[in-house]
Amino acid sequence: MPDGFAARLAALSGAGRLRTLEALHGAQGPEIDLDGEALVNFCSNDYLGLANHPRVRDAMKAGVERYGAGAGASALLSGRSAAHVELEAALAAAVGRERALLFSSGYLANLGVLAALVGRHDRVFHDRLNHASLIDGVKLSGAVHHRYPHADAHALAAALGTAPATAEKWVVTDGVFSMDGDVAPLAAVAAVCKDAGATLVCDDAHGFGVLGAGRGTAAHCGLGAADVPLIVVTFGKALGTAGAAIAGPAEIIEYLVQSARTFIYDTAPPPALATATHEALTLALDDASLRTRLASNIAHFRAGLGARGLPDSTSTTPIQPVMLGSDHRALAAASSLRARGLYVRAVRPPTVPEGTARLRICLSAAHDTAQIDLLLDGLAAFREAA
């Protein structure tokens, strides 16, 4: 056993960068039980409040009764079920793409898709604030890559102009950025890609179900399959379940079936999970009141920041960062809120750039305004005590 890990852990703790695990004793939701401590939860990506929705729970139970607890094998052996096929068809229709393919997680989808599609001699251009799974997928591809300044379509265009004429060019971006909550300038990025002959891949983990009448960031920006050929959607955010899919041209999806290692060699997601996700997708698309309540909660939070003299995050999505800069100050803010019964975690480097430690507040359609006001009052009290 190598030595030195205790010292490394101590160094992380001293720097305010030691991460800790805590366990819920009950369902995900706006109120949680954390080891017997009742807290109002502002850490969850369950944006529409579907993780514990009765219809989603019932669909999961029905799926278990029909298919059992697990898939039992990879999709290319005996692990693929009718539930998987039906969910893929519904997802492809939701985003207006020819075909979709399921993966066990968003991380595995991004690793598998980028490693399979992008060749060593290709060129990849990716936003500097992309999710870690996209960064790792680009690295795994072995291609020459360039990280362009965040959300800067002009810089992207300039960088694309340096690529060899013979190279395949790929552009990779989040739809909604997970730490700042800002929406990618997808229309401008798509236009740049069209001019440069580049293929655009959008990871819409935090936009799908929330933006574009639930159909995601591309729909929100008025873009179709010709503009954004490949979209990754994940289910652990607005849909409240788990897993992911890539949607795009049928020919590319079929190629991924043959070549994406994180699909080929991974046990298929449980069929019951697919039935629950399908029900969550139906709710997300058909029940506009969920998005209306979410939008109202976002507006209430932002208005409350202004009313209390707190800085506006500028985000219009459920992700509302409160920037604190110092790692220790972010931890102190999270501790202060917890003392008031509010659960918000401090996010620090390397998850975010140096000097941008923050509270990452996540709002849900399941929150009520009284809970949001408690949070706003807690933020104001921490500022006044500092």
C-alpha positions as CSV (number, residue, x, y, z in Angstrom):
1,M,0.0,0.0,0.0
2,P,1.6,3.4,-1.0
3,D,2.2,5.9,1.8
4,G,1.1,9.5,2.0
5,F,-2.6,9.4,1.5
6,A,-3.3,10.5,5.1
7,A,-1.1,13.6,4.4
8,R,-2.9,14.3,1.1
9,L,-6.3,14.1,2.9
10,A,-5.0,16.4,5.6
11,A,-3.8,18.9,3.0
12,L,-7.2,18.9,1.3
13,S,-8.9,19.5,4.7
14,G,-6.6,22.3,5.5
15,A,-7.3,24.0,2.2
16,G,-11.0,23.7,2.6
17,R,-11.3,21.2,-0.2
18,L,-12.1,17.9,1.5
19,R,-15.4,16.5,0.1
20,T,-17.7,14.6,2.5
21,L,-20.4,12.0,1.8
22,E,-23.8,12.2,3.6
23,A,-26.8,9.8,3.2
24,L,-30.5,10.5,2.9
25,H,-32.9,8.4,4.9
26,G,-35.9,8.6,2.6
27,A,-36.9,9.9,-0.7
28,Q,-35.4,12.8,-2.7
29,G,-37.5,15.9,-2.5
30,P,-37.6,19.5,-1.3
31,E,-37.5,18.3,2.3
32,I,-35.1,15.5,3.2
33,D,-34.0,13.4,6.2
34,L,-30.2,13.5,6.5
35,D,-29.2,11.1,9.3
36,G,-32.2,12.2,11.3
37,E,-31.8,15.9,10.5
38,A,-34.8,17.5,8.7
39,L,-33.5,19.9,6.1
40,V,-35.0,21.9,3.2
41,N,-33.0,20.7,0.2
42,F,-31.5,23.1,-2.3
43,C,-28.9,20.6,-3.6
44,S,-31.0,18.4,-5.9
45,N,-31.1,18.4,-9.7
46,D,-34.6,17.1,-9.5
47,Y,-35.9,20.3,-11.2
48,L,-39.4,19.2,-11.9
49,G,-39.9,17.3,-8.6
50,L,-40.3,13.9,-10.4
51,A,-37.9,11.8,-8.5
52,N,-40.7,10.9,-6.0
53,H,-43.7,11.6,-8.2
54,P,-46.5,9.0,-7.6
55,R,-46.8,8.2,-11.3
56,V,-43.1,7.7,-11.7
57,R,-43.0,5.4,-8.6
58,D,-45.9,3.4,-9.9
59,A,-44.3,3.0,-13.3
60,M,-41.1,1.7,-11.6
61,K,-43.2,-0.8,-9.6
62,A,-45.0,-2.0,-12.7
63,G,-41.7,-2.3,-14.5
64,V,-40.3,-4.5,-11.7
65,E,-43.4,-6.7,-11.8
66,R,-42.9,-7.2,-15.5
67,Y,-39.2,-7.3,-16.0
68,G,-37.6,-7.9,-12.6
69,A,-35.0,-5.9,-10.8
70,G,-32.1,-5.9,-13.3
71,A,-31.3,-6.3,-17.0
72,G,-29.0,-9.2,-16.4
73,A,-26.7,-8.6,-19.4
74,S,-25.5,-6.0,-21.8
75,A,-27.9,-4.8,-24.5
76,L,-26.1,-6.8,-27.2
77,L,-26.6,-10.0,-25.2
78,S,-30.0,-10.5,-23.5
79,G,-30.2,-7.2,-21.6
80,R,-32.3,-5.2,-24.0
81,S,-36.0,-5.1,-23.3
82,A,-39.1,-3.7,-24.9
83,A,-39.0,-1.0,-22.3
84,H,-35.6,0.2,-23.6
85,V,-36.9,0.2,-27.2
86,E,-40.0,2.2,-26.3
87,L,-38.0,4.8,-24.2
88,E,-35.5,5.3,-27.0
89,A,-38.3,5.9,-29.5
90,A,-40.0,8.4,-27.2
91,L,-36.7,10.3,-26.5
92,A,-35.9,10.5,-30.3
93,A,-39.4,11.9,-30.9
94,A,-39.1,14.4,-28.0
95,V,-35.9,16.0,-29.4
96,G,-36.8,15.6,-33.1
97,R,-34.0,13.2,-34.0
98,E,-34.1,10.0,-36.0
99,R,-33.0,7.6,-33.3
100,A,-31.7,7.4,-29.7
101,L,-29.5,5.0,-27.8
102,L,-29.6,4.4,-24.0
103,F,-26.5,4.5,-21.7
104,S,-26.3,3.8,-18.0
105,S,-25.3,7.3,-17.1
106,G,-24.6,10.7,-18.7
107,Y,-20.9,10.3,-17.9
108,L,-20.8,6.9,-19.7
109,A,-22.7,8.4,-22.7
110,N,-20.3,11.3,-23.1
111,L,-17.2,9.0,-22.7
112,G,-18.6,6.5,-25.2
113,V,-19.9,8.8,-27.8
114,L,-16.8,11.0,-28.1
115,A,-14.3,8.2,-27.9
116,A,-16.2,6.3,-30.6
117,L,-17.0,9.1,-33.0
118,V,-13.9,11.3,-32.8
119,G,-10.7,10.0,-34.4
120,R,-7.1,10.6,-33.4
121,H,-6.6,12.8,-36.5
122,D,-9.7,14.9,-35.9
123,R,-9.9,18.3,-34.2
124,V,-12.2,18.9,-31.2
125,F,-13.2,22.4,-29.9
126,H,-14.9,22.4,-26.5
127,D,-16.1,25.1,-24.2
128,R,-13.8,25.8,-21.3
129,L,-16.6,25.3,-18.7
130,N,-17.9,22.0,-20.1
131,H,-18.8,19.2,-17.7
132,A,-16.0,16.9,-16.6
133,S,-17.5,14.0,-18.6
134,L,-17.1,15.9,-21.8
135,I,-13.5,16.9,-21.0
136,D,-12.7,13.3,-20.2
137,G,-14.5,12.1,-23.4
138,V,-12.4,14.4,-25.5
139,K,-9.2,13.3,-23.9
140,L,-10.2,9.6,-24.3
141,S,-10.7,10.2,-28.1
142,G,-7.0,11.0,-28.4
143,A,-7.8,13.9,-30.9
144,V,-6.0,17.2,-31.0
145,H,-8.3,19.5,-29.0
146,H,-8.8,23.2,-28.2
147,R,-10.7,24.6,-25.2
148,Y,-12.3,27.9,-26.4
149,P,-13.2,30.7,-23.9
150,H,-16.5,30.1,-22.2
151,A,-19.6,30.8,-24.4
152,D,-17.5,32.8,-26.9
153,A,-18.7,31.9,-30.4
154,H,-16.3,34.4,-32.0
155,A,-13.3,32.8,-30.4
156,L,-14.6,29.4,-31.5
157,A,-14.8,30.6,-35.1
158,A,-11.2,31.8,-34.9
159,A,-10.0,28.5,-33.5
160,L,-11.9,26.5,-36.1
161,G,-10.1,28.5,-38.7
162,T,-6.8,27.1,-37.6
163,A,-7.8,23.4,-38.2
164,P,-6.3,21.6,-41.2
165,A,-8.7,21.5,-44.1
166,T,-8.5,17.7,-44.2
167,A,-9.4,17.2,-40.5
168,E,-12.9,16.3,-39.3
169,K,-14.0,19.0,-36.9
170,W,-16.2,18.5,-33.8
171,V,-17.6,21.2,-31.5
172,V,-18.8,20.1,-28.0
173,T,-20.7,22.2,-25.6
174,D,-23.1,21.9,-22.6
175,G,-26.6,23.3,-23.3
176,V,-26.9,24.6,-19.8
177,F,-23.7,24.9,-17.8
178,S,-23.9,22.9,-14.6
179,M,-22.1,25.3,-12.2
180,D,-23.1,28.8,-13.5
181,G,-26.6,27.9,-14.8
182,D,-26.1,29.9,-17.9
183,V,-27.5,28.8,-21.3
184,A,-25.0,28.2,-24.1
185,P,-25.2,30.6,-27.1
186,L,-26.3,27.6,-29.1
187,A,-27.6,29.5,-32.1
188,A,-24.3,31.4,-32.5
189,V,-22.3,28.2,-32.0
190,A,-24.4,26.3,-34.5
191,A,-24.0,29.0,-37.1
192,V,-20.2,28.9,-36.6
193,C,-20.2,25.2,-37.0
194,K,-22.2,25.4,-40.2
195,D,-19.7,27.9,-41.7
196,A,-16.7,25.8,-40.7
197,G,-18.2,22.4,-41.6
198,A,-18.0,21.2,-38.0
199,T,-20.3,18.7,-36.3
200,L,-22.0,20.1,-33.1
201,V,-22.5,17.8,-30.1
202,C,-24.7,19.3,-27.2
203,D,-24.8,17.7,-23.8
204,D,-28.2,18.9,-22.6
205,A,-28.2,17.3,-19.1
206,H,-29.5,20.5,-17.4
207,G,-31.6,21.9,-20.2
208,F,-33.7,18.8,-21.2
209,G,-37.1,18.8,-19.4
210,V,-36.7,22.4,-18.4
211,L,-36.2,24.6,-21.5
212,G,-37.9,24.5,-24.9
213,A,-41.3,23.2,-23.5
214,G,-39.3,20.4,-22.0
215,R,-37.5,19.4,-25.2
216,G,-34.3,21.1,-24.3
217,T,-31.9,23.9,-25.2
218,A,-31.8,23.3,-28.9
219,A,-35.6,23.7,-29.1
220,H,-35.4,26.7,-26.8
221,C,-33.1,28.3,-29.3
222,G,-35.2,27.4,-32.3
223,L,-32.7,24.9,-33.6
224,G,-33.3,21.6,-35.4
225,A,-31.5,18.4,-36.2
226,A,-29.5,20.1,-39.1
227,D,-28.2,22.6,-36.6
228,V,-27.4,20.4,-33.6
229,P,-27.1,16.8,-35.0
230,L,-26.2,15.1,-31.7
231,I,-27.8,15.7,-28.3
232,V,-27.0,13.9,-25.1
233,V,-29.9,13.9,-22.6
234,T,-29.6,12.6,-19.1
235,F,-32.4,11.4,-16.8
236,G,-31.0,12.1,-13.4
237,K,-31.9,15.8,-13.5
238,A,-35.3,17.0,-14.7
239,L,-36.7,13.5,-15.2
240,G,-35.8,12.4,-11.7
241,T,-34.5,8.9,-12.5
242,A,-31.1,7.8,-13.8
243,G,-29.4,7.0,-17.1
244,A,-28.9,8.9,-20.4
245,A,-29.2,8.7,-24.1
246,I,-27.6,10.0,-27.2
247,A,-30.1,11.1,-30.0
248,G,-29.1,11.9,-33.6
249,P,-29.0,10.5,-37.1
250,A,-29.9,6.8,-37.4
251,E,-26.6,6.0,-39.2
252,I,-24.5,7.5,-36.4
253,I,-26.6,5.8,-33.7
254,E,-26.1,2.5,-35.4
255,Y,-22.4,3.1,-35.6
256,L,-22.4,3.8,-31.8
257,V,-24.1,0.4,-31.3
258,Q,-21.1,-1.2,-33.0
259,S,-18.3,0.9,-31.5
260,A,-19.2,2.7,-28.2
261,R,-17.4,0.7,-25.6
262,T,-19.4,2.1,-22.7
263,F,-22.6,0.8,-24.4
264,I,-21.2,-2.5,-25.7
265,Y,-19.5,-3.7,-22.5
266,D,-21.9,-2.2,-19.9
267,T,-24.8,-4.0,-18.4
268,A,-28.0,-2.5,-19.8
269,P,-30.0,-0.2,-17.5
270,P,-32.7,-2.0,-15.5
271,P,-35.9,-2.2,-17.6
272,A,-38.0,-1.0,-14.7
273,L,-35.9,2.2,-14.7
274,A,-36.7,2.6,-18.4
275,T,-40.4,2.3,-17.6
276,A,-40.1,4.9,-14.8
277,T,-38.1,7.2,-17.1
278,H,-40.7,6.9,-19.9
279,E,-43.4,8.0,-17.5
280,A,-41.3,10.9,-16.2
281,L,-40.7,12.0,-19.8
282,T,-44.4,11.9,-20.5
283,L,-45.0,14.1,-17.4
284,A,-42.2,16.5,-18.3
285,L,-43.6,17.1,-21.8
286,D,-47.3,17.0,-21.1
287,D,-47.6,18.8,-17.8
288,A,-46.7,22.4,-18.5
289,S,-47.6,23.4,-14.9
290,L,-44.4,21.8,-13.7
291,R,-42.3,24.2,-15.7
292,T,-44.6,27.1,-14.9
293,R,-44.1,26.4,-11.1
294,L,-40.3,26.1,-11.7
295,A,-40.1,29.4,-13.6
296,S,-42.2,31.1,-10.9
297,N,-39.8,29.8,-8.2
298,I,-36.8,31.0,-10.2
299,A,-38.3,34.4,-10.6
300,H,-39.2,34.6,-6.9
301,F,-35.7,33.7,-5.8
302,R,-34.1,36.3,-8.1
303,A,-36.5,39.0,-7.0
304,G,-35.8,38.1,-3.4
305,L,-32.1,38.5,-4.0
306,G,-32.7,42.1,-5.2
307,A,-35.1,42.9,-2.4
308,R,-32.5,41.9,0.1
309,G,-29.7,43.7,-1.6
310,L,-27.9,40.5,-2.6
311,P,-26.2,40.1,-6.0
312,D,-28.3,38.6,-8.8
313,S,-26.8,35.4,-10.1
314,T,-28.0,36.4,-13.7
315,S,-29.0,32.8,-14.3
316,T,-32.5,32.2,-15.6
317,T,-32.3,28.4,-15.0
318,P,-32.8,26.3,-11.9
319,I,-29.1,26.5,-11.1
320,Q,-28.5,29.7,-9.1
321,P,-24.9,30.2,-8.0
322,V,-24.0,32.4,-5.1
323,M,-20.4,33.4,-5.7
324,L,-18.2,33.6,-2.6
325,G,-14.6,33.3,-3.9
326,S,-12.9,31.8,-1.0
327,D,-13.2,28.0,-0.3
328,H,-13.4,28.6,3.4
329,R,-16.0,31.3,3.0
330,A,-18.2,29.0,0.9
331,L,-18.0,26.3,3.5
332,A,-18.9,28.8,6.2
333,A,-21.9,29.9,4.2
334,A,-23.1,26.3,3.8
335,S,-22.6,25.7,7.5
336,S,-24.6,28.9,8.4
337,L,-27.5,27.8,6.2
338,R,-27.5,24.3,7.6
339,A,-27.8,25.7,11.1
340,R,-31.1,27.2,9.8
341,G,-32.3,23.9,8.5
342,L,-31.3,24.6,4.9
343,Y,-29.2,22.1,2.9
344,V,-26.8,23.8,0.3
345,R,-23.4,22.4,-0.4
346,A,-20.3,24.5,-1.1
347,V,-18.7,23.9,-4.5
348,R,-15.0,24.5,-4.7
349,P,-12.1,23.9,-7.1
350,P,-11.3,21.8,-9.0
351,T,-15.0,21.5,-9.8
352,V,-15.0,25.3,-10.5
353,P,-12.1,27.6,-11.5
354,E,-9.8,28.9,-8.8
355,G,-11.2,31.8,-6.9
356,T,-14.8,31.1,-7.8
357,A,-16.0,28.9,-4.9
358,R,-19.7,29.2,-4.5
359,L,-23.0,27.9,-3.2
360,R,-24.7,26.0,-6.0
361,I,-28.4,26.5,-5.3
362,C,-30.8,24.3,-7.2
363,L,-34.5,25.2,-7.4
364,S,-37.3,22.8,-8.1
365,A,-40.9,23.0,-9.0
366,A,-41.6,21.1,-5.8
367,H,-40.3,24.0,-3.6
368,D,-42.8,26.5,-2.2
369,T,-42.2,30.2,-1.8
370,A,-42.0,29.9,2.0
371,Q,-39.0,27.6,1.6
372,I,-37.3,29.9,-0.9
373,D,-37.8,32.8,1.5
374,L,-36.1,30.9,4.3
375,L,-33.2,30.4,2.0
376,L,-33.1,34.1,1.0
377,D,-33.2,35.2,4.6
378,G,-30.4,32.8,5.5
379,L,-28.2,34.2,2.7
380,A,-28.9,37.8,3.9
381,A,-28.1,36.8,7.5
382,F,-24.8,35.3,6.5
383,R,-23.8,38.4,4.5
384,E,-24.7,40.7,7.5
385,A,-22.7,38.5,9.9
386,A,-19.6,38.4,7.7
